[in-house]
Amino acid sequence: MIRATGLALLLMLSACGEKPAEKPAEAPARQSQAKAVRTVAYTCEGDMAVTAIYGLDAEGRPDVALIIQGDDFRLTPTGAASGTRYASPHGAAAGKGIIWWEKDGEVLLQQAPADQVDDPAAGVTARTCKVKTEPSAIPKAKP
């Protein structure tokens, strides 16, 4: 009996010294393959600033991120008879999508019902935008 009790005590003590099972190492987070190609500052009607970051999404497809009054919108290309048109069903207003349509030297910032952003006829122009130009330096007066 003493031997059995001693053996049980020995087994219990040896179990106390075991290290807890370690968690398996987590795989490192996959780095995004998204890539910014160029950034352009625009001024829209009403002196509204828009920053457009043109690039490629994680799958290598073209996209544009618009920064408008602190909000970030991600748009993807959609068909257009002329120019380059990007759209997203997720606009600033509930149920409305956002469209960024570059054509004829200007950009149209448009809204459309979220389920119709791919239809060029559905967009309603909210503002017209142009590439922001910095004011030229004022020449110093000659003494």
RARA-V997613 format. One record per backbone hydrogen bond with DSSP energy under -0.5 kcal/mol. CO is the residue of the C=O (numbers start at 1). NH is the residue of the N-H. Records with the same first field share a line. If there is no record, write none. Layout:
CO = NH / NH
This chain:
1 = 5
2 = 6
3 = 7
4 = 8
5 = 9
6 = 10
7 = 11
8 = 12
9 = 13
10 = 14
11 = 15
12 = 16
13 = 17
15 = 18
35 = 56
38 = 54
40 = 52
41 = 132
42 = 50
43 = 130
44 = 47 / 48
47 = 49
48 = 44
49 = 69
50 = 42 / 52
51 = 53 / 67
52 = 40 / 54
53 = 65
54 = 37 / 38
55 = 63
56 = 35
57 = 60
61 = 57
62 = 77
63 = 55
64 = 66 / 75
65 = 53
66 = 68 / 73
67 = 51
68 = 71
71 = 68 / 73
73 = 66 / 75
75 = 64
76 = 87
78 = 85
84 = 102
85 = 78
86 = 100
87 = 76
88 = 98
89 = 91
93 = 96
95 = 114
96 = 91
97 = 112
98 = 88
99 = 110
100 = 86 / 102
101 = 103 / 108
102 = 84
103 = 106
106 = 103
107 = 109 / 129
108 = 101 / 110
109 = 126 / 127
110 = 99
111 = 124
112 = 97
113 = 116
114 = 117
116 = 119
118 = 120
119 = 122 / 123
123 = 125
124 = 111
127 = 109
128 = 45
129 = 107
130 = 43
137 = 139
